[in-house]
Amino acid sequence: MKNNRAKFLALLALLLVGLFVLTSVSSVVLAKDDKKAKETKAEAKVTEKLPDNEAKVEGKINIYTRDSASGTREGFEKVVGIKKNLTDEANEVSSNGDMATKVGNDPNGIGYCSLSTDFKANKVLPVYFEGVEPTVENVIDESYKMARPFCYVLRKSGTYDSKEKEELVKAFIAYITESKEGMETIASAGGVVDVEKGKDWEEVKKDYPIVDKDNSDIEIKTVGSTSVEKVINTALEEFQSLAGGFTFKMNQTGSGDGWKRVLGDEKDGPNKGDIGFASRDFKDEEDTKDSISSGMFCQDAIVVIVSEKNSGMHNFSKDQLLSVFTGETTEWKDLAAKKK
């Protein structure tokens, strides 16, 4: 009887090991199939037939770039392959909004900005990159390659003006990173986020009783990236009615100031902030270990833009953009003639 039981247990163990191995192999196969499906989908989008570029303006290409502290500039130059060879002819602008305004007012202009930008209002056209349209869907399925993270960082615990403000800030971060309502708000303003992963705000808010109090005497200050301004402003406006009517002030001057004014050498200065933002990952020297929390709250795409008056330019390759921004190609007619 004991011998039969031992044989049964041994057989059961063998079956369980076999099932585990089979499951592991299946998971690897499914992961490979999913990766292959994404690559196939991306290739299909890239091979989509686009009209040939045709310059609608004549003369010199006027190049616009962001300031050196900009996360958008860092992301653009990394993807395109610009190292330290940006042309001296590039016009430096101070913010995402300034970029859109300048290019929109210059028929011969070319620049780059956030996907969350209001292209129509600024009279600019978003251009395809490597044959792929800059859209939320194409960022999510990874077929659009000029994407980057939107990140946040909080102050060290105990360094806020009050315990109540600290709790309210943490509640806001939970709203945009955990709740379905917060994620929907981010998405409505152009941020790229998987809303289906969110929970109901009513469930999330249970950990943050501060939101049920009158917070009208609290002002939240945000600093850092200008590219996040639209999505964060929208989210804060929505959160106000859910969290006691607090007020907020945005001082977005560039990704380089996001960490600096929350944890760095300006954390106690006149421009200090409660939440710092960057349109890139925080750098190694931007140490976030003392932060209450930090991380990515959504993705974004960097989009090459031209004036509406130059509507014949539909698609740029990496090589074309490198040629323009390093000063090799200086005339619109020559850029249009270059093979995509």
VOGU-553140 format. One line per 8 residues: number of its first residue (from 0); their letters; for each residue x, y, z of N, C-alpha, C. Coordinates in steps of 0.02 Angstrom, whole numbers. Atoms other than C-alpha are relative to their C-alpha. Layout:
NUM = A = X/Y/Z/X/Y/Z/X/Y/Z ~ ...
//
This chain:
0 = MKNNRAKF = 42/-60/0/0/0/0/44/63/0 ~ -46/-57/-4/142/120/47/38/7/-65 ~ -37/-1/63/236/70/-111/-41/32/-56 ~ 45/-28/51/85/113/-221/-8/76/10 ~ 8/-72/-13/65/282/-135/62/38/-21 ~ -63/-32/19/249/321/-162/4/8/-76 ~ -1/-3/73/232/279/-346/-48/54/-26 ~ 49/-51/20/77/389/-358/28/70/9
8 = LALLALLL = -28/-66/-14/165/537/-277/56/16/-49 ~ -55/-11/48/317/514/-389/-28/18/-69 ~ 31/-13/65/205/510/-543/-31/70/-1 ~ 31/-66/-5/111/665/-484/52/55/-5 ~ -55/-49/2/274/758/-456/27/7/-70 ~ -25/-1/69/332/710/-630/-47/38/-46 ~ 50/-36/40/170/773/-705/2/75/12 ~ -4/-72/-18/184/939/-611/61/33/-31
16 = VGLFVLTS = -61/-27/31/363/964/-671/-10/8/-75 ~ 14/-4/72/307/926/-849/-45/58/-17 ~ 47/-55/11/163/1049/-835/35/67/7 ~ -37/-62/-11/281/1184/-768/44/16/-60 ~ -44/-10/58/404/1158/-910/-41/20/-61 ~ 43/-15/58/263/1160/-1039/-26/72/4 ~ 25/-68/-10/192/1321/-965/54/51/-14 ~ -55/-46/11/363/1404/-965/17/8/-73
24 = VSSVVLAK = -15/-1/72/396/1356/-1145/-55/39/-37 ~ 56/-35/32/223/1417/-1195/4/75/11 ~ -6/-72/-15/253/1584/-1109/53/32/-43 ~ -54/-26/42/417/1607/-1203/-23/6/-73 ~ 25/0/69/333/1561/-1368/-49/57/-10 ~ 49/-53/5/188/1680/-1334/33/69/0 ~ -36/-64/-3/308/1821/-1288/34/15/-67 ~ -33/-9/65/406/1792/-1449/-51/16/-54
32 = DDKKAKET = 53/-13/50/245/1786/-1550/-27/71/7 ~ 25/-68/-11/186/1949/-1469/49/51/-26 ~ -52/-45/24/352/2033/-1508/1/1/-76 ~ 0/5/73/347/1969/-1687/-61/35/-30 ~ 61/-32/24/167/2030/-1706/8/76/1 ~ -12/-72/-5/218/2204/-1647/46/24/-56 ~ -48/-19/52/366/2207/-1767/-33/-1/-68 ~ 35/5/64/255/2149/-1911/-47/59/-10
40 = KAEAKVTE = 47/-56/3/126/2283/-1870/37/65/-14 ~ -40/-60/11/262/2415/-1863/25/3/-71 ~ -24/2/69/334/2359/-2029/-55/18/-49 ~ 57/-15/44/162/2369/-2108/-13/74/-2 ~ 11/-72/-2/145/2549/-2051/55/38/-36 ~ -57/-33/32/318/2596/-2112/-5/-5/-76 ~ 2/10/72/285/2525/-2285/-63/31/-31 ~ 59/-34/27/122/2622/-2302/22/54/-49
48 = KLPDNEAK = -19/-47/52/131/2726/-2461/-18/71/20 ~ 11/-70/-15/152/2911/-2426/18/41/-62 ~ -17/-42/57/156/3052/-2553/73/23/4 ~ -69/-26/0/328/3114/-2605/-1/70/29 ~ -6/-68/-27/387/3268/-2513/4/51/-56 ~ -2/-54/48/359/3429/-2607/1/66/39 ~ -5/-63/-37/421/3593/-2535/-48/52/-27 ~ 47/-52/20/285/3726/-2539/30/70/10
56 = VEGKINIY = -34/-64/-10/409/3862/-2493/69/-4/-33 ~ -65/-2/31/573/3916/-2568/51/31/48 ~ -53/-32/-38/740/3961/-2493/26/-41/58 ~ -36/31/-56/832/3925/-2332/-46/-33/50 ~ 35/33/-55/773/3803/-2199/18/35/65 ~ -12/-32/-65/753/3895/-2034/-10/-51/55 ~ 1/53/-51/795/3775/-1893/-13/29/69 ~ 15/-19/-70/721/3789/-1718/15/-59/45
64 = TRDSASGT = -17/52/-48/786/3691/-1570/-15/25/70 ~ 13/-19/-69/753/3689/-1383/65/17/35 ~ -58/-17/-41/871/3753/-1248/33/-63/27 ~ -40/58/-20/1005/3638/-1178/-28/-36/61 ~ 30/32/-58/904/3602/-1019/-62/-42/-17 ~ 62/31/21/759/3532/-1119/5/-76/-8 ~ 3/72/10/713/3348/-1107/-22/-18/-70 ~ 22/12/68/629/3363/-1276/59/3/-48
72 = REGFEKVV = -60/-4/42/792/3419/-1356/44/-61/9 ~ -41/59/-14/886/3279/-1271/-27/-62/-35 ~ 31/58/32/762/3150/-1334/5/2/-75 ~ -3/-8/73/758/3219/-1511/71/-13/-25 ~ -68/8/23/947/3228/-1528/25/-72/8 ~ -20/70/-10/968/3052/-1459/-27/-44/-55 ~ 31/41/52/847/2975/-1584/30/15/-69 ~ -25/-20/66/911/3074/-1733/75/-14/-8
80 = GIKKNLTD = -72/13/3/1094/3047/-1688/43/62/1 ~ -38/-63/-7/1146/3227/-1658/39/-4/65 ~ -40/3/-60/1291/3228/-1537/20/70/20 ~ -20/-69/-15/1387/3390/-1526/6/39/-66 ~ -7/-30/65/1365/3435/-1708/-63/36/-24 ~ 58/-41/19/1203/3537/-1704/26/63/-34 ~ -23/-59/37/1220/3677/-1830/-6/64/42 ~ 1/-65/-34/1261/3851/-1764/-57/44/-25
88 = EANEVSSN = 54/-39/29/1119/3914/-1874/-67/-12/35 ~ 63/16/-34/986/3837/-1760/-20/56/48 ~ 28/-50/-44/874/3960/-1669/-26/-33/64 ~ 19/32/-63/855/3914/-1485/-62/33/29 ~ 61/-25/-30/682/3931/-1406/-7/-26/71 ~ 0/12/-72/634/3926/-1223/-50/-52/25 ~ 52/46/-26/483/3811/-1213/-35/-36/-58 ~ 38/37/50/370/3689/-1302/-49/46/-37
96 = GDMATKVG = 47/-47/30/241/3826/-1331/34/50/-45 ~ -39/-48/40/372/3947/-1394/21/-32/-66 ~ -19/37/60/432/3815/-1518/-57/-1/-50 ~ 57/6/45/258/3788/-1590/-19/68/-29 ~ 16/-68/24/226/3976/-1602/50/23/-53 ~ -52/-24/46/392/4013/-1688/-5/-37/-68 ~ 4/38/63/376/3873/-1818/-65/17/-36 ~ 64/-17/31/193/3915/-1848/1/67/-35
104 = NDPNGIGY = -5/-66/30/240/4094/-1889/55/6/-52 ~ -55/-2/48/385/4047/-2002/-11/-53/-54 ~ 12/48/55/340/3966/-2171/60/-44/-15 ~ -61/38/14/522/3908/-2188/26/-37/61 ~ -24/29/-62/533/3842/-2011/-9/-75/6 ~ 6/70/-19/561/3666/-1945/23/-6/72 ~ -18/10/-70/566/3610/-1764/-30/-64/26 ~ 27/61/-30/503/3479/-1643/-33/19/67
112 = CSLSTDFK = 36/-14/-62/381/3476/-1497/-35/-62/25 ~ 37/56/-31/270/3366/-1389/-62/-18/-40 ~ 61/23/32/128/3262/-1459/-61/33/31 ~ 56/-32/-34/16/3349/-1331/-12/72/-23 ~ 7/-69/26/39/3515/-1425/-63/7/-41 ~ 58/-15/43/-114/3595/-1506/27/24/-67 ~ -31/-16/65/-48/3588/-1684/-42/50/-40 ~ 43/-43/40/-197/3670/-1767/1/72/25
120 = ANKVLPVY = 1/-68/-28/-202/3818/-1648/65/37/-14 ~ -65/-31/12/-17/3849/-1679/19/2/-74 ~ -10/-2/73/-34/3829/-1869/62/-39/-22 ~ -56/44/19/93/3688/-1878/-27/-68/-20 ~ 19/67/23/87/3516/-1959/47/-51/30 ~ -42/55/-24/150/3358/-1872/20/-44/-58 ~ -27/38/57/261/3260/-1992/14/-72/20 ~ -16/71/-13/279/3070/-2004/75/-7/10
128 = FEGVEPTV = -71/16/-10/445/2998/-1943/13/-72/-22 ~ -16/66/27/519/2852/-2039/-63/-36/-24 ~ 60/29/30/350/2825/-2123/-56/-14/48 ~ 51/15/-50/250/2814/-1961/-30/65/28 ~ 35/-59/-25/119/2941/-1904/8/6/76 ~ -5/-9/-73/144/3017/-1730/-70/1/32 ~ 65/5/-33/-13/2956/-1639/9/-39/65 ~ 0/37/-63/-54/2886/-1468/5/-75/-12
136 = ENVIDESY = 1/71/15/-90/2715/-1542/68/-25/-23 ~ -64/21/26/77/2709/-1632/56/4/52 ~ -48/-1/-56/172/2756/-1474/-10/-62/43 ~ 15/59/-42/83/2618/-1376/25/-64/-32 ~ -22/63/31/119/2483/-1505/74/2/-23 ~ -72/-7/9/299/2547/-1520/21/6/-74 ~ -19/-8/70/292/2576/-1708/28/70/-13 ~ -28/-68/4/327/2763/-1684/59/3/47
144 = KMARPFCY = -62/9/-38/507/2771/-1627/25/62/37 ~ -25/-60/-34/527/2951/-1568/-44/14/61 ~ 41/-6/-61/444/2924/-1398/45/9/60 ~ -39/-11/-61/499/2969/-1222/-47/1/60 ~ 43/0/-59/435/2961/-1041/-12/69/28 ~ 14/-59/-41/352/3099/-940/8/-24/72 ~ -15/23/-67/421/3082/-763/-12/54/53 ~ 11/-45/-56/389/3160/-592/47/-18/57
152 = VLRKSGTY = -38/13/-61/486/3177/-430/-28/45/55 ~ 26/-38/-58/425/3232/-257/57/19/47 ~ -49/-21/-50/517/3318/-116/12/-57/51 ~ -12/45/-56/590/3226/34/-55/9/51 ~ 53/-3/-50/460/3184/166/22/46/58 ~ -14/-46/-55/449/3319/300/26/67/-23 ~ -26/-64/25/511/3459/186/-54/42/-34 ~ 55/-40/28/339/3518/127/-21/54/49
160 = DSKEKEEL = 22/-55/-44/259/3676/196/-43/-25/58 ~ 42/30/-52/140/3566/294/-10/-74/-14 ~ 15/71/8/95/3385/324/-59/-9/-47 ~ 60/4/42/-72/3418/239/19/7/-74 ~ -20/-7/70/12/3479/79/36/-63/-24 ~ -36/61/18/127/3327/78/-50/-56/-17 ~ 50/52/12/-24/3211/91/-41/14/-63 ~ 39/-18/59/-118/3306/-44/40/-12/-64
168 = VKAFIAYI = -43/12/58/30/3296/-164/4/-75/-15 ~ -2/72/10/42/3109/-136/-66/-26/-29 ~ 66/20/27/-145/3094/-170/-5/17/-74 ~ 2/-20/71/-124/3188/-335/40/-49/-43 ~ -40/48/37/14/3071/-391/-37/-67/-7 ~ 40/62/3/-97/2922/-347/-56/7/-51 ~ 54/-14/47/-236/3003/-448/22/-10/-72 ~ -22/4/70/-133/3015/-608/35/-65/-18
176 = TESKEGME = -36/62/15/-38/2851/-590/-38/-64/16 ~ 35/61/-21/-164/2732/-512/-74/0/-20 ~ 72/-1/12/-342/2791/-547/-17/4/-74 ~ 23/-1/69/-436/2763/-708/-21/71/-20 ~ 22/-68/14/-510/2937/-696/60/46/-14 ~ -60/-41/9/-338/3017/-679/34/-16/-66 ~ -31/21/62/-268/2916/-823/-40/24/-61 ~ 42/-25/54/-415/2964/-932/11/74/-11
184 = TIASAGGV = -13/-72/5/-381/3147/-893/67/12/-35 ~ -65/-6/32/-198/3127/-941/-6/-15/-75 ~ 9/19/70/-250/3039/-1103/-38/53/-39 ~ 40/-51/34/-377/3175/-1145/42/61/-19 ~ -44/-57/13/-235/3303/-1142/59/-18/-44 ~ -52/20/47/-123/3202/-1258/52/-46/27 ~ -48/47/-28/-25/3093/-1137/-17/-71/-22 ~ 10/69/22/0/2911/-1186/2/-45/62
192 = VDVEKGKD = 7/40/-60/-61/2794/-1049/-51/-56/-11 ~ 46/56/5/-148/2625/-1033/-54/6/53 ~ 54/-14/-47/-312/2675/-951/-27/-63/32 ~ 29/62/-25/-368/2495/-930/35/-26/63 ~ -37/23/-59/-236/2469/-795/-21/38/63 ~ 19/-41/-57/-317/2600/-683/-56/-30/42 ~ 53/19/-46/-429/2573/-532/-49/59/7 ~ 48/-54/-12/-585/2673/-486/29/47/54
200 = WEEVKKDY = -25/-49/-47/-540/2834/-395/-29/-10/69 ~ 31/11/-65/-663/2792/-257/37/-53/40 ~ -39/51/-34/-556/2641/-217/68/27/20 ~ -67/-27/-12/-389/2731/-231/0/51/57 ~ 2/-56/-48/-442/2881/-125/-6/-22/73 ~ 7/25/-68/-473/2772/28/66/7/40 ~ -65/-7/-33/-286/2784/64/21/72/10 ~ -17/-71/-3/-291/2974/54/-58/42/26
208 = PIVDKDNS = 57/-37/-29/-421/3047/175/6/75/-6 ~ -10/-72/7/-346/3220/147/-45/29/-55 ~ 39/-26/57/-448/3236/-15/-71/18/20 ~ 68/-14/-22/-610/3242/85/-4/61/46 ~ -1/-60/-43/-557/3396/183/-2/63/-42 ~ -4/-65/34/-566/3580/140/73/19/-7 ~ -71/-15/12/-396/3614/59/10/66/-38 ~ -3/-63/37/-431/3787/-9/58/45/21
216 = DIEIKTVG = -57/-41/-22/-285/3859/91/67/-30/-22 ~ -61/33/23/-159/3742/7/13/17/-74 ~ -20/-12/69/-64/3790/-152/55/-49/-19 ~ -50/47/25/30/3655/-248/40/34/-55 ~ -43/-31/50/180/3717/-348/36/-53/-41 ~ -35/47/44/245/3622/-499/55/36/-38 ~ -58/-28/34/412/3649/-586/26/-52/-51 ~ -32/46/47/516/3575/-727/-23/6/-71
224 = STSVEKVI = 13/4/72/474/3521/-904/-58/43/-23 ~ 55/-38/31/371/3637/-1014/-45/-47/-41 ~ 39/46/42/313/3488/-1119/-58/-32/38 ~ 53/33/-39/210/3416/-975/-55/49/19 ~ 44/-52/-26/120/3581/-945/-74/-13/-16 ~ 70/10/19/-38/3540/-1042/-33/-57/38 ~ 30/58/-33/-67/3367/-968/-6/10/75 ~ 3/-9/-73/-25/3417/-789/-50/54/18
232 = NTALEEFQ = 49/-52/-13/-128/3577/-796/-71/-29/-3 ~ 65/32/7/-277/3475/-857/-15/-45/59 ~ 10/46/-56/-252/3344/-721/-11/37/65 ~ 8/-39/-62/-235/3473/-582/-69/33/2 ~ 67/-31/2/-394/3562/-638/-54/-51/16 ~ 49/53/-14/-490/3398/-634/4/-21/74 ~ -11/24/-68/-414/3350/-466/-25/50/52 ~ 22/-52/-47/-463/3516/-383/-69/-15/29
240 = SLAGGFTF = 69/13/-23/-647/3469/-375/-6/-64/39 ~ 1/64/-35/-603/3298/-305/39/2/66 ~ -46/-1/-57/-484/3357/-171/-2/65/39 ~ 8/-55/-47/-553/3503/-72/16/69/-25 ~ -7/-68/27/-529/3649/-190/66/34/12 ~ -65/-30/-6/-342/3677/-171/15/45/-61 ~ -22/-39/58/-254/3801/-287/68/-27/-23 ~ -65/22/23/-99/3771/-393/33/54/-42
248 = KMNQTGSG = -40/-47/39/40/3869/-477/52/-38/-38 ~ -48/36/43/143/3806/-624/56/47/-21 ~ -59/-39/19/320/3868/-655/45/-46/-41 ~ -35/48/43/378/3759/-800/53/36/-42 ~ -55/-34/34/550/3813/-864/49/-47/-34 ~ -44/48/31/630/3651/-925/14/-59/44 ~ -11/62/-38/668/3473/-873/58/5/49 ~ -57/-7/-44/834/3524/-797/-16/30/67
256 = DGWKRVLG = 20/-31/-63/741/3622/-663/-47/-44/41 ~ 47/42/-35/623/3481/-615/28/-29/65 ~ -32/29/-59/741/3390/-496/33/54/42 ~ -39/-52/-33/844/3545/-454/-42/38/52 ~ 42/-41/-43/697/3638/-374/-42/-40/50 ~ 36/43/-46/628/3489/-279/49/-35/49 ~ -50/35/-41/783/3395/-216/70/29/-6 ~ -67/-25/14/931/3490/-287/17/65/35
264 = DEKDGPNK = -27/-60/-33/1021/3653/-249/-48/58/2 ~ 50/-54/-3/864/3759/-276/-63/-21/38 ~ 58/28/-35/748/3655/-166/-29/46/54 ~ 23/-46/-52/737/3792/-34/2/73/-24 ~ -4/-67/27/754/3942/-150/-68/28/-18 ~ 63/-33/16/621/4063/-212/-41/-36/-53 ~ 36/36/53/577/3949/-358/-10/-74/16 ~ 8/70/-21/561/3788/-257/-69/-26/-21
272 = GDIGFASR = 64/30/20/425/3666/-307/-20/-58/44 ~ 25/58/-38/318/3530/-232/4/-64/-42 ~ -7/56/46/322/3417/-386/43/23/-58 ~ -43/-15/57/460/3417/-516/-14/-47/-58 ~ 15/41/59/432/3356/-693/58/3/-50 ~ -50/4/54/547/3300/-834/-30/-38/-58 ~ 24/36/59/508/3248/-1012/55/-48/-23 ~ -53/50/10/643/3115/-998/10/-36/67
280 = DFKDEEDT = -18/32/-64/712/2994/-867/46/48/39 ~ -47/-39/-40/802/3077/-723/70/-29/-7 ~ -69/21/11/990/3071/-744/30/-28/64 ~ -34/31/-58/1111/2977/-630/17/52/53 ~ -19/-52/-49/1168/3140/-552/-61/33/33 ~ 61/-25/-30/987/3186/-517/-28/-54/47 ~ 13/54/-47/978/3071/-367/-70/8/32 ~ 68/-4/-26/797/3033/-319/-12/-46/61
288 = KDSISSGM = 10/49/-54/827/2912/-175/-33/30/62 ~ 31/-32/-58/770/3040/-44/-72/21/-14 ~ 68/-21/18/608/3077/-138/-52/-46/32 ~ 56/41/-24/442/3019/-67/-17/-52/-53 ~ 9/46/57/416/2944/-240/19/35/-64 ~ -16/-26/66/469/2966/-420/-13/-55/-51 ~ 13/50/51/432/2881/-584/-32/30/-62 ~ 33/-22/62/347/2889/-753/-76/-1/11
296 = FCQDAIVV = 73/-1/-6/164/2942/-760/-35/-8/-68 ~ 27/14/67/139/2930/-949/57/4/-50 ~ -48/-8/54/229/2926/-1115/-21/58/-45 ~ 14/-53/48/240/3057/-1249/40/-14/-63 ~ -39/4/62/302/3072/-1428/30/68/-15 ~ -30/-61/26/422/3201/-1496/-19/2/-74 ~ 27/-5/68/349/3265/-1659/36/56/-38 ~ -29/-51/44/438/3356/-1800/-57/40/-30
304 = IVSEKNSG = 52/-43/25/336/3506/-1855/26/48/-53 ~ -13/-52/49/331/3624/-2004/-61/46/-2 ~ 56/-47/7/221/3773/-2045/-54/-29/-45 ~ 55/21/44/49/3743/-2120/12/22/-72 ~ -14/-25/68/113/3842/-2270/49/-44/-38 ~ -46/48/32/236/3702/-2305/-29/-69/1 ~ 39/62/-8/105/3566/-2314/22/-58/-44 ~ -22/54/44/195/3466/-2449/50/-46/31
312 = MHNFSKDQ = -49/43/-34/320/3395/-2324/-37/-49/45 ~ 41/50/-34/242/3233/-2263/38/-46/48 ~ -36/52/-36/379/3121/-2196/75/14/-1 ~ -72/-8/-3/558/3134/-2136/32/-64/28 ~ -38/56/-27/684/2996/-2110/51/27/51 ~ -52/-20/-48/817/2998/-1974/57/34/-36 ~ -57/-28/38/951/3033/-2105/-16/70/-25 ~ 19/-66/23/854/3181/-2175/4/51/56
320 = LLSVFTGE = -1/-46/-57/833/3260/-2004/71/13/24 ~ -70/-9/-19/1016/3231/-1961/34/48/-48 ~ -29/-43/52/1064/3315/-2125/-20/73/10 ~ 24/-68/-10/956/3468/-2086/28/30/64 ~ -19/-29/-65/998/3491/-1902/76/5/11 ~ -73/-8/-4/1186/3472/-1930/25/50/-52 ~ -18/-51/48/1183/3600/-2071/23/-24/-67 ~ -21/27/65/1222/3484/-2216/-49/21/-55
328 = TTEWKDLA = 52/-21/47/1055/3521/-2304/-29/65/25 ~ 21/-66/-22/1006/3703/-2298/-59/30/-40 ~ 54/-26/42/875/3726/-2436/-59/-49/-1 ~ 59/43/1/695/3660/-2437/-4/-42/-63 ~ 4/38/62/707/3607/-2619/47/-60/2 ~ -47/56/-5/859/3499/-2580/-24/-53/49 ~ 27/49/-49/775/3419/-2429/-57/-40/-32 ~ 56/35/33/619/3378/-2532/26/-50/-51
336 = AKKK = -27/44/51/729/3299/-2664/36/-61/29 ~ -36/56/-31/820/3187/-2539/-46/-61/7 ~ 37/63/-7/765/3006/-2536/-19/-10/73 ~ 22/11/-69/660/2965/-2383/27/-65/28
//
